[in-house]
Amino acid sequence: MTTAPPPATHGLGFRAATEADVDALVALIESAYRGDDSRAGWTTEADILEGQRTDSQGVLDVLHHADSRLLAVERDGGLVACCQLEHRGDHAYFGMFAVSPALQGAGLGKVIIAEAERTARETWGVREMHMTVISVREELIAWYERRGYRRTGKMSPFPYGDERFGVPQRADLEFELLIKPLG
């Protein structure tokens, strides 16, 4: 008799990322969003952006920001996901969220975002989580809406011309603010 493999959420560990994690974090984030490897998952941005999603300096900036935390998510000793939390007064900002493409669609993202919300609420006492998502990413926005986030219609411009954030393949990119009440 064979048994089913453990669910993707089995054996997860959450910890604060450190400088020793920078290279692995950059590789994880890039694999989840850019290039052909990202096409193995459903969060790819490969059709709308080329180039990098982040770099070592971008990850270090998050690690060194006084009001920010970068959660590293591990299973069986390997990095499988990450997310950024930043305290911004009465709310927290959620960003730099990446799940290994091979593990996407197995429920891991739901567990991570719930842990991020719990951490922000308990650490900073915030009542809302904010995030920005590229507005043309309808499938991703719908996923967040199923987790309780709501679209606000508040847009901010995409940083065209700043290749640190990628090379846009369309002229209509902008970020929409999504908000979720916590607690």
C-alpha positions as CSV (number, residue, x, y, z in Angstrom):
1,M,0.0,0.0,0.0
2,T,1.3,3.5,-0.9
3,T,0.4,6.6,1.0
4,A,-0.1,10.1,-0.3
5,P,2.9,12.5,0.1
6,P,2.6,15.0,2.9
7,P,0.8,18.2,2.0
8,A,3.0,21.1,1.0
9,T,2.3,22.8,4.3
10,H,3.6,19.9,6.4
11,G,6.7,20.7,8.4
12,L,7.0,24.4,7.6
13,G,9.2,26.6,9.7
14,F,9.1,30.4,9.8
15,R,12.1,32.5,10.8
16,A,13.6,35.9,10.3
17,A,15.8,36.0,7.2
18,T,19.4,37.0,7.6
19,E,22.2,38.3,5.4
20,A,23.3,34.7,4.9
21,D,20.0,34.1,3.1
22,V,20.3,36.9,0.5
23,D,21.5,34.8,-2.5
24,A,18.9,32.1,-1.8
25,L,16.1,34.7,-1.4
26,V,17.0,36.4,-4.7
27,A,17.0,33.1,-6.5
28,L,13.6,32.1,-4.9
29,I,12.0,35.4,-5.8
30,E,13.3,35.4,-9.3
31,S,12.2,31.8,-9.9
32,A,8.7,32.6,-8.7
33,Y,8.1,35.6,-11.0
34,R,10.6,35.9,-13.9
35,G,12.0,33.8,-16.7
36,D,11.1,30.4,-17.9
37,D,11.4,28.8,-14.5
38,S,8.6,30.9,-13.2
39,R,6.2,29.4,-15.7
40,A,6.1,26.2,-13.6
41,G,4.0,28.1,-11.1
42,W,1.0,30.4,-11.6
43,T,2.4,33.6,-10.2
44,T,4.7,34.3,-13.2
45,E,5.1,37.8,-14.5
46,A,7.2,36.6,-17.4
47,D,4.7,37.7,-20.0
48,I,4.4,41.3,-18.7
49,L,8.0,41.9,-17.3
50,E,11.4,40.8,-18.3
51,G,14.6,41.4,-16.4
52,Q,15.0,41.1,-12.6
53,R,12.3,41.2,-9.9
54,T,14.8,42.1,-7.2
55,D,18.5,41.9,-6.5
56,S,20.8,41.4,-3.5
57,Q,20.7,45.1,-2.6
58,G,16.9,45.1,-2.7
59,V,16.8,42.2,-0.3
60,L,19.5,43.7,2.0
61,D,17.5,47.0,2.0
62,V,14.5,45.1,3.4
63,L,16.7,43.2,6.0
64,H,18.3,46.5,7.2
65,H,15.1,48.6,7.3
66,A,14.2,49.2,11.0
67,D,10.5,48.7,10.6
68,S,10.7,45.7,8.2
69,R,11.0,42.0,8.5
70,L,11.6,39.4,5.9
71,L,10.2,36.0,6.8
72,A,12.0,33.0,5.5
73,V,9.8,29.9,5.2
74,E,11.6,26.5,5.2
75,R,10.7,22.9,4.9
76,D,13.1,20.0,5.3
77,G,16.0,22.5,5.7
78,G,15.4,24.3,2.4
79,L,14.0,27.7,1.6
80,V,10.6,27.3,0.0
81,A,9.0,30.8,0.4
82,C,9.4,34.3,1.8
83,C,7.5,37.5,2.4
84,Q,8.2,41.0,3.7
85,L,6.3,42.7,6.4
86,E,6.8,46.4,7.1
87,H,5.3,48.4,9.9
88,R,3.7,51.6,8.5
89,G,2.0,53.3,11.4
90,D,-1.6,52.0,11.7
91,H,-1.0,49.2,9.2
92,A,1.5,46.7,7.9
93,Y,2.7,46.4,4.3
94,F,3.0,42.9,2.8
95,G,5.4,42.4,-0.1
96,M,8.2,40.4,-1.6
97,F,6.0,37.3,-1.4
98,A,7.4,34.3,-3.2
99,V,6.6,30.6,-3.2
100,S,8.8,28.1,-5.0
101,P,7.0,27.5,-8.4
102,A,7.2,23.7,-7.8
103,L,5.1,24.1,-4.6
104,Q,2.5,26.7,-5.9
105,G,-1.1,25.6,-5.9
106,A,-0.7,23.2,-2.9
107,G,-2.0,25.6,-0.2
108,L,1.4,26.9,0.9
109,G,0.6,30.5,0.1
110,K,-2.6,30.5,2.2
111,V,-0.6,29.3,5.3
112,I,2.1,31.9,4.7
113,I,-0.1,34.9,4.3
114,A,-2.1,33.8,7.4
115,E,1.1,33.6,9.4
116,A,2.2,37.0,8.1
117,E,-1.1,38.6,9.1
118,R,-0.8,37.0,12.6
119,T,2.8,38.2,13.0
120,A,1.9,41.8,11.9
121,R,-1.1,41.9,14.2
122,E,0.8,40.5,17.3
123,T,4.1,42.3,16.7
124,W,2.8,45.8,15.9
125,G,-0.8,45.7,16.9
126,V,-1.9,46.8,13.4
127,R,-5.5,46.5,12.3
128,E,-4.9,46.4,8.5
129,M,-2.6,44.8,6.0
130,H,-1.8,46.7,2.8
131,M,-0.2,45.4,-0.4
132,T,0.2,46.6,-3.9
133,V,-0.3,44.3,-6.9
134,I,0.2,45.0,-10.6
135,S,-3.4,45.8,-11.7
136,V,-3.3,43.6,-14.8
137,R,-2.6,40.5,-12.6
138,E,-6.3,39.6,-12.3
139,E,-5.8,36.0,-11.3
140,L,-3.4,37.0,-8.5
141,I,-5.8,39.8,-7.3
142,A,-8.6,37.3,-7.3
143,W,-6.5,34.9,-5.1
144,Y,-5.9,37.8,-2.6
145,E,-9.6,38.7,-2.7
146,R,-10.4,35.1,-1.7
147,R,-8.2,35.7,1.3
148,G,-10.2,38.7,2.4
149,Y,-8.3,41.5,0.6
150,R,-10.3,44.2,-1.2
151,R,-9.5,46.3,-4.1
152,T,-9.4,50.0,-3.4
153,G,-9.1,51.4,-6.9
154,K,-6.1,53.5,-5.6
155,M,-3.4,53.2,-8.2
156,S,0.3,54.1,-8.1
157,P,2.6,54.2,-11.1
158,F,4.9,51.4,-12.2
159,P,8.5,52.6,-12.1
160,Y,9.1,52.6,-15.9
161,G,12.7,53.2,-16.7
162,D,14.0,51.7,-13.5
163,E,15.3,48.3,-14.6
164,R,15.8,47.3,-10.9
165,F,12.1,46.4,-11.0
166,G,12.1,44.7,-14.5
167,V,11.6,45.7,-18.1
168,P,7.9,46.2,-18.8
169,Q,6.5,44.5,-21.9
170,R,3.3,46.6,-21.8
171,A,2.6,50.3,-21.4
172,D,-0.4,49.9,-19.0
173,L,1.3,48.7,-15.8
174,E,0.4,50.3,-12.5
175,F,0.0,49.1,-8.9
176,E,-3.4,48.8,-7.2
177,L,-3.6,49.0,-3.4
178,L,-5.3,46.0,-1.7
179,I,-6.3,46.2,2.0
180,K,-7.5,43.6,4.5
181,P,-8.7,44.3,8.0
182,L,-6.9,42.2,10.6
183,G,-8.6,40.9,13.7
